[in-house]
Amino acid sequence: MPVSYHDSNKLATVYPHGIYWSADPPPGHVDDLEPDFSVAGNVITFMWDYGAVVPLWCDGIGLLPEEPEWLRTALGLSNLLILDLSEWGNAMGHLDANPPLQTEEAHRDLDHRARALVNRLQQELGSRFTVRYKPW
């Protein structure tokens, strides 16, 4: 049955034979947007921020996408490094959300882990990018 609405004394039928919004594309729709796997610039910064799980940033873009497929395709990162980056980001978020856990030792441990991740990241990225680390 068509859905109608009344607006300014006009009755419009919008569904199923007119304009409507749906999270699912209409039947037969072809997505014309290809995923963008490009990265502008040649510097990637490892820097945690609120809500960032994989804390990789690029000048001009901001926080890089965190989806494993994007990280594998665009940057060539290994699954293990992606997992370790995510675990570090989640650990940092957990520490930030729990002030009683915020000891000097806890921050030092995460900083040590971050520095090791930065080294691994630079190895996997090779000469395509320079990796910088900005500690929290």
C-alpha positions in Angstrom: 0.0 0.0 0.0 1.4 3.4 -0.9 2.4 5.7 1.9 1.0 9.2 1.6 1.7 12.4 3.5 -0.2 15.7 3.7 1.9 18.9 3.4 0.6 22.4 2.7 -2.7 21.1 1.4 -0.9 18.8 -1.1 -1.2 15.0 -0.9 1.8 13.2 -2.2 2.3 9.5 -2.7 5.9 8.7 -2.2 6.1 4.9 -1.7 6.3 2.5 -3.5 6.2 4.5 -6.8 8.0 7.6 -5.8 10.9 9.1 -3.8 11.7 7.4 -0.5 14.7 6.8 1.8 15.9 3.4 2.8 19.1 2.1 4.2 19.0 -0.6 1.5 19.4 0.5 -2.1 16.5 0.0 -4.4 16.5 -3.2 -6.5 18.9 -3.1 -9.4 20.9 -0.2 -7.9 24.6 -0.3 -8.9 26.9 1.5 -6.5 29.0 3.9 -8.5 31.2 4.9 -5.6 34.4 2.9 -5.5 36.2 2.7 -2.2 39.0 5.3 -1.9 42.2 3.5 -0.9 44.5 6.5 -1.5 46.5 8.3 1.1 47.6 11.9 0.5 51.0 12.9 1.7 53.9 10.7 2.9 53.8 11.1 6.7 51.6 9.0 9.0 51.3 10.0 12.6 50.6 7.4 15.3 48.7 9.5 17.9 45.9 8.4 20.2 42.7 10.5 20.5 39.3 9.9 22.1 37.5 7.3 20.1 40.4 6.3 17.9 40.9 2.6 17.9 43.6 2.5 15.2 45.4 5.8 15.9 46.8 6.5 12.5 46.6 10.1 11.1 47.6 11.7 7.9 48.0 15.4 7.2 45.1 16.8 5.1 42.9 13.7 5.8 42.9 13.4 9.6 42.2 10.0 11.2 42.6 7.3 8.6 39.9 4.7 8.2 40.1 1.9 10.8 38.6 -0.9 8.8 41.0 -3.8 8.4 40.3 -4.2 4.7 41.2 -0.5 4.1 44.4 -0.8 6.2 45.4 -3.9 4.3 44.6 -2.5 0.8 45.7 1.1 1.2 48.7 0.7 3.5 49.6 -3.0 3.0 49.5 -3.7 6.7 49.5 -7.2 8.0 46.6 -8.7 9.9 48.7 -9.1 13.0 49.8 -5.4 13.0 46.2 -4.3 12.5 45.1 -6.4 15.4 47.9 -5.1 17.6 47.2 -1.5 16.7 43.5 -2.1 17.6 44.4 -3.7 20.9 46.7 -0.8 21.8 43.9 1.8 20.9 41.4 -0.1 22.9 43.8 -0.4 25.9 44.5 3.4 25.7 40.7 4.1 25.6 40.1 1.8 28.6 42.9 3.5 30.5 41.5 7.0 29.7 38.0 6.0 30.8 39.2 4.6 34.1 41.1 7.3 36.1 42.0 4.9 39.0 44.0 2.9 36.5 46.0 5.9 35.3 49.2 5.2 37.0 52.6 6.3 35.8 53.5 2.7 35.2 50.3 2.1 33.1 51.2 5.1 30.9 54.8 4.0 30.6 53.7 0.5 29.5 51.4 1.9 26.8 54.1 4.3 25.6 56.6 1.4 25.4 54.0 -0.7 23.4 53.3 2.3 21.1 57.0 2.8 20.3 57.3 -0.8 19.4 54.2 -0.5 17.2 55.6 2.6 15.5 58.8 0.6 14.6 56.7 -2.3 13.2 54.5 0.2 11.3 57.5 1.8 9.7 58.9 -1.6 8.7 55.7 -2.6 7.1 55.2 0.7 5.3 58.8 0.8 4.1 59.9 4.0 2.4 56.4 5.0 1.1 55.7 6.8 4.4 57.5 8.3 7.3 55.9 7.4 10.6 55.9 9.9 13.5 54.8 9.2 17.1 53.1 11.8 19.2 52.8 10.4 22.8 49.7 11.1 24.8 
